[in-house]
């Protein structure tokens, strides 16, 4: 059970991280094409696989008589947030991504930019939540109560949402500057030794 549980977390964290990195590198040209969308869908399936494995193994821990800890309840709460966030992503954004990829619509179009704050919020919630679950799984001697853990999580989440959406608002107000900066980063040569 423990190995399955660890693999579930690895798939969730890895799939979410891979999806975020793929999305950020895919949009450097302000477009999302079909091959990039296909990779995002693969990353999403990896995350779903991790969630299912966590659900099965987490239930298995109860069946064999493991006592739930405050860390367990915090992980379960955060995992519930991950699931709700994933539902929003799949219902709200994957259809939009499909449409934009098919029509080759710019990510700077009004149709996309009006959804940007929610999309960024979903990405931040996903990344922060998966890494919180990973950290809670590793930190076995964490001396905090459920409410303290959730307070720290929510504080980090609110800060991430404020900063992330502030960056997006700046990017929407200065799209050409951000695109030029992003392209300059992707074209940098590695340092020679």
Backbone as a ProteinNet text record, in pm:
[ID]
protein_1_A
[PRIMARY]
XXXXXXXXXXXXXXXXXXXXXXXXXXXXXXXXXXXXXXXXXXXXXXXXXXXXXXXXXXXXXXXXXXXXXXXXXXXXXXXXXXXXXXXXXXXXXXXXXXXXXXXXXXXXXXXXXXXXXXXXXXXXXXXXXXXXXXXXXXXXXXXXXXXXXXXXXXXXXXXXXXXXXXXXXXXXXXXXXXXXXXXXXXXXXXXXX
[TERTIARY]
81.2	0	85.2	189.7	274.1	341.4	391.6	458.2	357.3	238.3	134.2	97.6	94.1	62.2	171.8	295.9	408.4	405.6	377.2	368.4	253.6	140.6	28.7	67.2	139.1	185.6	284.9	375.9	474.8	406.1	305.6	232.6	159.1	96.5	24.5	116.3	222	316.8	387.8	433.3	505	416.7	294.6	203.4	164.6	137.4	101	218.1	338.4	456.9	483.7	475.7	498	396.1	270.6	166.7	193.8	232.5	261.3	378.7	486	604.1	570.3	498.4	459	372.5	277.9	192	272.6	360.3	439.1	533	593.1	680.6	599.9	480.6	396.5	345.6	321.8	261.7	364.3	490.2	591.9	565.8	495.3	460.7	317.5	256.3	120	15.5	46.5	-47.8	-35	-140.7	-140.7	-183.1	-91	-127.4	-172.7	-215.5	-273.2	-172.2	-46.8	51.4	79.9	81.9	101.6	-19.6	-137.6	-259.1	-260.3	-214.4	-209	-118.5	-4.1	86.6	22.9	-52.5	-121.3	-224.7	-291.7	-390.4	-323.6	-206.4	-132.4	-95	-44	-10.5	-131.5	-246.5	-370.2	-407.1	-388.8	-420	-325.5	-200.1	-104.9	-151.6	-196.4	-245.7	-368.7	-460.6	-580.9	-542.7	-445.4	-396.7	-341.7	-265.5	-213.7	-324.6	-427.8	-541.9	-613.1	-635.9	-703.5	-621.4	-491.7	-404.5	-402.9	-401	-406.8	-538.4	-647.5	-777.8	-783.8	-733.6	-735.9	-645.1	-522.4	-428.8	-468.6	-521.2	-567.1	-680.8	-773.3	-881.8	-824.6	-724.7	-660.1	-598.2	-541.4	-483.5	-590.1	-709.7	-818.3	-862.6	-868.8	-913	-820.1	-689.1	-594	-579.4	-653.3	-657.1	-563.5	-509	-423.9	-506.6	-450.2	-517.9	-490.8	-595	-573.5	-508.7	-415.7	-345.1	-394.3	-347.5	-382.2	-323.6	-206.2	-146.1	-236	-291.1	-379.3	-500.1	-565.3	-684.9	-650.1	-534.2	-491.1	-465.8	-398.2	-374.4	-505.8	-600.5	-730.3	-805.5	-800	-864.5	-800.8	-668.7	-598.2	-622.9	-628.3	-658	-798.9	-892.3	-1027.8	-1024.5	-941.8	-923.7	-864.2	-766.4	-706.1	-811.8	-898.6	-1003	-1099.1	-1146.3	-1237.4	-1170	-1044.9	-968.3	-954.5	-930.6	-919.6	-1050.2	-1161.8	-1292.6	-1309.6	-1273	-1281.3	-1192	-1069.5	-977.4	-1037.1	-1090.5	-1142.3	-1271.4	-1355.6	-1483.1	-1465.4	-1380.6	-1366.8	-1259.8	-1144.3	-1030.6	-997.6	-1015.1	-980.9	-1068.4	-1199.8	-1277.4	-1227.3	-1188.8	-1134.2	-1002.5	-915.4	-788.9	-813.2	-911	-945.7	-984.6	-1072.8	-1121.6	-1007.2	-923.9	-814.4	-711.2	-682.8	-587	-642.8	-770.7	-832.5	-835.4	-861.2	-872.7	-741.3	-638.4	-508.3	-524.5	-613.1	-640.1	-524.1	-489.1	-381.4	-423	-327.2	-352.4	-363.2	-335.9	-352.2	-488.9	-572	-705.5	-793.6	-893	-985	-1056.2	-1084.7	-1152.8	-1071	-938.8	-853.5	-819.7	-785.2	-736.6	-841.9	-968.9	-1069.6	-1072.7	-1019.3	-1013.3	-879	-782.7	-646.1	-638.3	-707	-694.8	-740.5	-850.7	-897.6	-801.7	-749.5	-653.9	-528	-475.5	-355.6	-386.4	-502.2	-541.6	-547.3	-605.6	-612.4	-472.5	-383.3	-245.8	-174.4	-192.1	-128.4	-186	-318	-381.3	-329.6	-320.2	-273.2	-129.8	-41	101.5	123	69.8	91.7	30.3	-86.2	-154.1	-79.6	-35	38.3	168.3	239.2	363.9	335.8	222.5	183.7	156	86.2	58.4	189.5	281.6	412.3	485.5	490.3	560.2	495.6	363.2	294.1	318.9	333.3	363.5	503.8	596.1	735.8	763.8	697.2	725.5	642.5	687.6	612.5	603.4	701.1	701.2	650.1	570.7	520.4	437.4	480.8	414.3	296.3	232.1	123.9	-13	-112	-249.7	-305.7	-420.8	-487.9	-508.1	-557.5	-588.2	-462.5	-353.5	-227.4	-175.2	-182.9	-139.6	-222.8	-354.8	-442.4	-423	-391.9	-364.5	-241.5	-134.4	-11.9	-39.5	-111.8	-145.9	-224.6	-328	-410.7	-332.4	-242.9	-158.4	-70.1	-6.6	75.8	-9	-127.2	-215.8	-260.7	-303.9	-348.2	-232.8	-113.8	1.7	33.1	30.8	56.5	-45.3	-172.7	-278.3	-263.4	-231.3	-213.9	-94.6	18.1	137.9	116.1	65.1	43.9	-51	-160.9	-256.5	-204.6	-118.9	-54.4	38	112.7	200.9	118	6.2	-80	-136.6	-181.9	-234.7	-127.5	-5.7	104.6	125.3	123.8	143.2	33.7	-89.1	-199.5	-192.2	-135.3	-121.1	0.3	99.4	223.6	258.7	169.7	190.3	315.6	347.4	464.8	595.1	603.9	724.7	744	635.8	644.2	681.7	621.6	653.2	800	850.4	991.2	1082.5	1049.6	1128.9	1128.6	1009.6	996.5	1077.9	1068.9	1146.1	1296.2	1338.4	1481.5	1530.1	1446.1	1483.7	1497.7	1406.4	1408.5	1519.1	1577.2	1682	1821.3	1832.7	1964.5	2047	2172.3	2266	2318.1	2341.4	2399.1	2539.3	2575.9	2709.8	2815.4	2921.2	3030.1	3119	3170.6	3256.7	3400.8
-120.8	0	126.8	124.9	243.9	275.9	173.7	196.9	252.9	196.3	248.3	391.6	422	557.6	655.8	615.7	700.1	720.2	614.3	625.7	720.5	713.8	804.1	949.8	978.9	1116.1	1156.3	1066.4	1097.2	1127.3	1047.2	1072.7	1206.3	1236.1	1362	1482	1480.9	1592.8	1603.4	1489.6	1490	1532.4	1479.6	1516.1	1662.7	1714.1	1855.3	1945.5	1910	1989.7	1985.9	1866.3	1852.3	1935.7	1931	2007.9	2157.7	2205.2	2347.8	2390.3	2313.5	2346.7	2341.4	2237.6	2227	2344.8	2383.6	2495.1	2623.7	2649	2773	2777.2	2664.8	2664.1	2665.9	2609	2605.9	2744.4	2828.6	2958.1	3066.7	3031.6	3133.3	3201.5	3133.7	3195.3	3250.2	3258.3	3310	3224.5	3097.8	3005	2869.6	2792.5	2655.4	2567.7	2484.8	2401.4	2262.9	2182.3	2050.7	1957.4	1960.7	1871.5	1913.7	2043.9	2092.3	2056.6	2068.6	2032.4	1883.1	1802	1656.8	1625.4	1693.6	1671.9	1715.7	1825.3	1869.4	1766.3	1705.5	1602.4	1479	1444.4	1331	1361.8	1482.7	1522.8	1516.1	1556.7	1551	1407.1	1316	1175	1116	1160.2	1115	1160.8	1285.3	1338.8	1260.4	1233.5	1157.8	1017.8	956.7	825.4	832.3	938	956.9	974.1	1051.6	1070.8	939	860.5	731.5	638.9	634.3	549.3	595.3	725.8	777.9	741.5	748	711.4	565.6	477.7	333.4	300.8	353.3	319.7	386.1	509.5	576.7	499.8	449.2	365.8	236.3	181.5	59.5	76.4	194.4	219.9	209.1	258.4	247.6	103.8	30.6	-108.9	-191.4	-164.6	-241.2	-184.9	-78	-30.1	83.3	153.9	269.6	380.4	444.2	555	684.7	759.7	886.7	990.1	1065	1169.8	1306.2	1410.8	1546	1569.6	1514.7	1526.2	1459.1	1341.7	1270.1	1356.8	1414.6	1494.9	1619.2	1677.2	1793.2	1750.7	1636.3	1588	1558.5	1499.1	1467.5	1594.9	1696.2	1824.3	1886.7	1888.4	1947.6	1865.2	1734.8	1648.8	1676.2	1705.2	1741.9	1872.6	1966.1	2092.1	2064.1	1972	1934.2	1878.6	1792.8	1732.4	1840.9	1928.4	2036.1	2126.7	2158.5	2241.2	2171.7	2042	1965.7	1964.3	1956	1960.1	2094.2	2204	2336.4	2341.1	2291.3	2291.7	2216.8	2098	2015.5	2070.7	2126.2	2180.1	2316.7	2400	2537.9	2554.1	2490.2	2525.7	2427.9	2299.4	2208	2230.9	2257.4	2292.5	2422.1	2520.1	2644.9	2617.8	2536.3	2500.8	2429.9	2338.5	2266.5	2365.6	2457.5	2556.6	2644.5	2690.1	2779.1	2707.2	2580.9	2504.4	2480.6	2449.8	2422.9	2549	2663.3	2788.7	2867.3	2815.7	2885.1	3027.6	3041.4	3171	3209.9	3336.7	3386.4	3384.1	3353.8	3358.4	3502.3	3597.6	3738.3	3790.9	3703.4	3744.7	3771.6	3860	3888.2	3762.4	3669.6	3545.6	3468	3467.6	3395.3	3480.6	3606.8	3689.1	3709.8	3704.1	3720.2	3598.8	3485.4	3364.4	3350	3435.6	3420	3419.8	3510	3505.8	3373.3	3317.8	3189.4	3076.6	3080.9	2978.3	2982	3099.9	3113.4	3068.7	3104.5	3062.9	2910.5	2846.2	2698.9	2637.6	2694.6	2643.7	2658.3	2772	2795.8	2701.5	2687	2596.7	2454.1	2410.4	2274.8	2253.9	2341.5	2324.6	2330.3	2433.6	2449.1	2332.1	2287.5	2179.7	2047.8	2014.7	1888.8	1888.6	2001.8	2005.7	2006	2063.3	2055.9	1911	1837.3	1695.5	1617.7	1644.4	1577.7	1608.2	1734.4	1774.7	1713.1	1711.8	1652.1	1501.2	1438.1	1295.4	1265.2	1354.4	1332.5	1373.8	1475	1532	1461.5	1342.8	1255.9	1310.4	1386.4	1435.5	1579.6	1623	1760.1	1785.9	1882.7	1903.3	2001.3	2016	2113.2	2044.6	2119	2068.6	2081.1	2021.8	2031.5	2177.7	2258.7	2397.9	2479.1	2446.6	2515	2480	2351.8	2309.2	2380	2380	2442.6	2594.1	2654.4	2798.6	2833.8	2756.4	2779.2	2758.2	2649.6	2620.5	2736.3	2783	2891.5	3021.8	3048.7	3168.2	3162.8	3048.2	3032.1	3042.8	2983.8	2985.2	3127.6	3202.6	3340.3	3423.8	3410	3484.4	3445.6	3315.9	3270.4	3324.5	3326	3376.6	3526.8	3602.2	3747	3776.2	3711.4	3735.8	3687.9	3566.1	3510.9	3594.4	3636.8	3718.1	3859.7	3909.2	4038.5	4030.8	3922.1	3901.3	3891.3	3820.1	3806.5	3941.7	4020.8	4152.4	4238.8	4232.7	4305.9	4254.5	4121.2	4062.6	4100.2	4109.2	4147.7	4295.1	4377.3	4519.9	4548.1	4457.9	4476.4	4347.5	4299.5	4167.2	4156.5	4259.1	4251.3	4245.8	4325.3	4323.7	4186.6	4129.1	3997.7	3891.6	3898	3798.9	3810	3932	3949.2	3897.1	3925	3875.9	3723.3	3663.8	3518.5	3454.3	3512.5	3458.4	3472.3	3582.7	3599.8	3494.6	3457.9	3352.4	3217.7	3188.7	3057.5	3045.4	3158.4	3154	3170.1	3179.8	3194.8	3069.1	3090.4	2979.1	2940.2	2810.6	2770.7	2828.5	2851	2902	2798.7	2846.3	2752.9	2735.5	2615.2	2585.9	2614.3
0	0	0	81.9	92.5	-39.9	-107.9	-236.7	-337.6	-341.6	-430.1	-398.5	-269.8	-226.1	-271.1	-254	-296.1	-447.3	-522.4	-668.2	-705.6	-635.5	-661.5	-643.5	-535.5	-512.1	-621.2	-655.1	-759	-892	-927.6	-1052.3	-1046.7	-934	-920.7	-927.6	-846.9	-845.4	-980.6	-1032.3	-1160.2	-1275.4	-1280.1	-1388.2	-1383.5	-1263.8	-1249.8	-1286.8	-1242	-1274.3	-1424.3	-1483.1	-1626.7	-1703.9	-1664.6	-1733.9	-1724.8	-1606.7	-1590.4	-1677.6	-1675.7	-1756.6	-1905.1	-1947	-2088.1	-2130.1	-2046.4	-2080.7	-2094.2	-1997.5	-2001.7	-2122	-2157.5	-2274.9	-2404.4	-2402.3	-2522.5	-2560.4	-2462.8	-2492.8	-2526.1	-2537.6	-2567.3	-2700.8	-2792.7	-2921	-2921.2	-2803.1	-2784.8	-2856	-2879.3	-2942.5	-2873.6	-2885.2	-2835.4	-2952.3	-3002.6	-3117.5	-3070.9	-3165.8	-3132.9	-3065.1	-3107.8	-3045.3	-2901.2	-2876.4	-2739.6	-2653	-2709.7	-2637.4	-2605.8	-2700.4	-2677.7	-2558.8	-2548.7	-2435.8	-2303.7	-2305.8	-2184.4	-2140.4	-2237.3	-2203.1	-2144.4	-2194.7	-2138.2	-1992.8	-1968.6	-1832.1	-1740.6	-1792.6	-1714.9	-1680.2	-1774.5	-1748.4	-1643.7	-1644.2	-1542.3	-1404.3	-1394.2	-1266.5	-1220.6	-1312.2	-1277.1	-1229	-1294.9	-1250.2	-1108.5	-1079.3	-943.9	-842	-877.5	-787.2	-758.6	-863.2	-844	-755.5	-779.9	-699.5	-553.9	-531.4	-393.8	-326.7	-402.6	-346.4	-305.6	-391.7	-362.9	-244.6	-246.5	-138.7	-7.7	-14.5	107.1	172.5	92.2	143.9	202.7	133.9	182.3	320	346.9	479.5	588.3	560.1	657.1	676.3	566.8	573.8	662.4	654	735	876.7	908.7	1046.6	1081	985	1016.2	1079.8	1179.8	1246.5	1170.5	1136.1	1066	1159.5	1105.4	1179.6	1131.5	1197.7	1151.2	1011.1	984.9	850.6	747.8	783.6	691.7	656.8	758.2	732.6	650.6	676.2	596.7	451.6	432.5	295.6	224.9	296.8	237.1	197.9	282.3	250.7	126.4	122.9	9.3	-117	-103.8	-218.9	-272.1	-184.4	-226.8	-306.3	-262.9	-335.7	-473.8	-480.6	-608.7	-704.2	-653	-736.8	-787.8	-699.1	-740.4	-843	-821.4	-913.8	-1049.5	-1048.1	-1172.1	-1250.7	-1179.6	-1246.2	-1317.4	-1250.4	-1312.7	-1436.5	-1423.9	-1538.6	-1657.2	-1632.5	-1742.3	-1801.8	-1720.2	-1770.2	-1835.9	-1778	-1823.1	-1930.5	-1913.3	-1998	-2109.5	-2088.1	-2196.9	-2320.7	-2306.3	-2426.1	-2493	-2412	-2465.7	-2538	-2478.1	-2543.5	-2676.3	-2678.3	-2802.3	-2911.2	-2875.6	-2971.9	-3021.8	-2929.8	-2967.9	-3053.8	-3023	-3103.3	-3242.8	-3252.5	-3383.3	-3469.1	-3407.5	-3482.1	-3487.2	-3418.8	-3409.7	-3356.6	-3257.5	-3195.4	-3104.6	-3105.1	-3019.7	-2873.8	-2788.4	-2644.7	-2594.3	-2682.9	-2647.7	-2690.3	-2745.2	-2789.7	-2668.6	-2685.5	-2573.8	-2524.2	-2614.3	-2575.4	-2471.5	-2488.3	-2393.8	-2271.6	-2293	-2181.4	-2072.8	-2108.6	-2003.3	-1910.4	-1956.9	-1873.7	-1801.4	-1834.9	-1782.9	-1630	-1558.1	-1411.8	-1351	-1399.7	-1346.1	-1384.3	-1506	-1548.6	-1462.6	-1439.8	-1355.8	-1213.9	-1163.9	-1028.7	-1019.5	-1119.8	-1119.7	-1121.5	-1201.2	-1206.6	-1073.3	-1009.4	-879	-773.6	-772	-676.1	-695.9	-820.7	-849.7	-801.8	-845.9	-811.6	-660.7	-596	-452.4	-375.3	-418.1	-346.4	-358.9	-479.9	-496.6	-416.4	-415.9	-338.4	-188.1	-146	-4	35.4	-51.4	-24	-14.4	-105.5	-102.8	27.8	64.5	186.7	311.1	315.7	430.5	438.5	324.3	323.8	373.4	343.1	382.8	527.2	575.5	707.2	813.2	850.4	941.9	1084.4	1127	1265.3	1275.4	1179	1178.5	1304.7	1387.3	1516.7	1510.9	1397.5	1384.3	1386.8	1432.3	1430.4	1288.2	1266.9	1136.6	1098.4	1192.2	1162	1136.3	1203.7	1176.9	1036.6	1001.9	867.9	761.7	779.8	681.1	677.1	791.6	794.5	713.6	730.4	653.1	504.2	472.4	332.9	271.3	341.7	288.4	276.5	370.1	361.5	236.9	214.6	94.3	-32.1	-29.1	-145	-178.1	-79.2	-102.8	-158	-98.7	-149.5	-293.2	-322.5	-459.3	-557.1	-517.7	-605.8	-630.7	-527	-541.7	-633.5	-607.7	-688.8	-832.4	-848.3	-982.3	-1065.1	-1005.5	-1080.7	-1104	-1014.9	-1039.5	-1160.2	-1169.7	-1285.2	-1413.1	-1407.8	-1526.2	-1567.9	-1471.9	-1506.9	-1572.8	-1520.9	-1584.4	-1726.6	-1742	-1874.5	-1971.8	-1924.8	-2013.3	-2051.9	-1965.4	-1996.2	-2083.5	-2079.9	-2155.7	-2231.6	-2318.1	-2379.8	-2466.4	-2540.5	-2629.9	-2550.3	-2446.2	-2362.7	-2298.1	-2247.9	-2183.3	-2285.4	-2404.6	-2508.3	-2550.6	-2566.6	-2602.4	-2491.9	-2366.9	-2254.7	-2252	-2269.9	-2266.9	-2379.1	-2498.6	-2611.6	-2588.5	-2527.4	-2499.9	-2400.3	-2305.4	-2210.1	-2279.3	-2369.1	-2434.6	-2537.4	-2580.4	-2681.9	-2623.4	-2492.8	-2429.5	-2447.9	-2471.4	-2485.9	-2348.1	-2325.3	-2195.6	-2178.8	-2055.1	-2026.4	-2060.9	-2121.9	-2155.1	-2034.9	-2021.3	-1905.2	-1937.1
[MASK]
+++++++++++++++++++++++++++++++++++++++++++++++++++++++++++++++++++++++++++++++++++++++++++++++++++++++++++++++++++++++++++++++++++++++++++++++++++++++++++++++++++++++++++++++++++++++++++++++++

